[in-house]
């Protein structure tokens, strides 16, 4: 079975904010990315900034990259 452009999943998390050195969503995202199944869909991961306008722009770019 050949892979098409729809054989990928985009997963996102947020970078740390405030005085935090790590964001738990980013940690989970990176753990999921490491445990990819070789015969499953590609998992594209992106860590988004926490600023509202920047995060939306980065998300749109990530969707375009995966699509």
C-alpha positions, -999 to +999 in steps of 0.1 A: +000+000+000+015+033-010+013+063+012-006+094+001-004+129+014-032+120+037-012+094+055+001+118+080-011+132+113-003+167+126+002+168+164+009+201+182+019+213+216+028+246+232+062+258+242+068+267+279+053+299+291+057+322+320+085+311+343+080+274+334+110+257+318+089+230+302+054+226+290+038+192+297+020+192+264+054+195+246+068+166+267+039+144+257+042+154+221+079+145+220+072+111+237+045+103+211+069+112+183+096+089+196+071+060+198+060+061+162+049+028+146+069+021+115+040+009+094+016+036+106+010+071+093+037+097+095+034+118+126+043+154+120+050+173+153+051+211+158+057+230+190+038+262+188+045+295+205+021+306+233+015+340+218-020+339+202-012+355+168+021+337+165+006+304+174-021+307+148+003+316+121+026+287+130-004+263+131-016+274+096+019+269+082+021+235+098-012+224+083+000+237+049+032+217+053+014+185+061-014+189+035 
